[in-house]
Amino acid sequence: MNHSIFISGLAVSLIYLVFRFAEMKLLTKEKVALKILFRHTLIVYISVVLGFLLLSQFGGKIIKNSPRVFTDSPGF
């Protein structure tokens, strides 16, 4: 899956928005301003994009060689 980070973030945020809106209308029956709902969706989008960026920066840094360690008694 070679998708853009921003498209993946948008998909996750839209899914969050749909589920949160459905929860608000069907389950809790509470009145939440749409401004707050969109603010939370924006926070989800930013966190997904930053998470993907951090994983792409630090996720590939796997040490292939084991470090050399002396297990004998010291020679001095």
SULQUI-V967764 format. One record per residue. N is the residue number from 1. PHI is phi in degrees with one decimal (none if undefined). PSI is psi in whole degrees, -180 to 180 (999 if undefined). Layout:
n=[N | N]
phi=[PHI | PHI]
psi=[PSI | PSI]
This chain:
n=[1 | 2 | 3 | 4 | 5 | 6 | 7 | 8 | 9 | 10 | 11 | 12 | 13 | 14 | 15 | 16 | 17 | 18 | 19 | 20 | 21 | 22 | 23 | 24 | 25 | 26 | 27 | 28 | 29 | 30 | 31 | 32 | 33 | 34 | 35 | 36 | 37 | 38 | 39 | 40 | 41 | 42 | 43 | 44 | 45 | 46 | 47 | 48 | 49 | 50 | 51 | 52 | 53 | 54 | 55 | 56 | 57 | 58 | 59 | 60 | 61 | 62 | 63 | 64 | 65 | 66 | 67 | 68 | 69 | 70 | 71 | 72 | 73 | 74 | 75 | 76]
phi=[none | -104.6 | -97.1 | -72.6 | -61.6 | -70.9 | -70.1 | -63.7 | -63.1 | -66.5 | -64.4 | -64.5 | -67.4 | -67.3 | -63.8 | -61.0 | -62.4 | -65.2 | -66.9 | -66.0 | -66.3 | -64.2 | -63.0 | -65.7 | -81.3 | -97.5 | -95.6 | -89.5 | 55.9 | -95.7 | -97.7 | -115.8 | -64.0 | -63.9 | -61.3 | -69.3 | -63.4 | -69.9 | -65.2 | -65.7 | -65.0 | -65.0 | -64.7 | -63.3 | -60.6 | -63.9 | -68.2 | -67.7 | -64.3 | -66.2 | -63.2 | -64.4 | -65.3 | -65.2 | -65.4 | -72.0 | -80.1 | -111.4 | -73.0 | -89.7 | -89.6 | -106.9 | -77.3 | -83.5 | -96.0 | -79.3 | -69.7 | -79.9 | -128.0 | -83.8 | -109.2 | -83.2 | -71.3 | -66.1 | -87.3 | -109.3]
psi=[103 | 66 | 161 | 149 | -38 | -35 | -40 | -42 | -39 | -40 | -44 | -41 | -37 | -39 | -41 | -44 | -43 | -46 | -40 | -40 | -42 | -41 | -42 | -41 | -38 | -41 | -56 | -23 | 30 | 155 | 108 | 134 | 141 | -27 | -43 | -39 | -42 | -31 | -43 | -37 | -39 | -39 | -40 | -43 | -48 | -41 | -35 | -45 | -44 | -37 | -44 | -40 | -42 | -41 | -37 | -29 | -42 | -10 | -28 | 2 | 77 | 130 | 120 | -39 | 141 | 148 | 149 | 126 | 135 | 124 | -9 | 173 | 151 | 149 | 10 | 999]
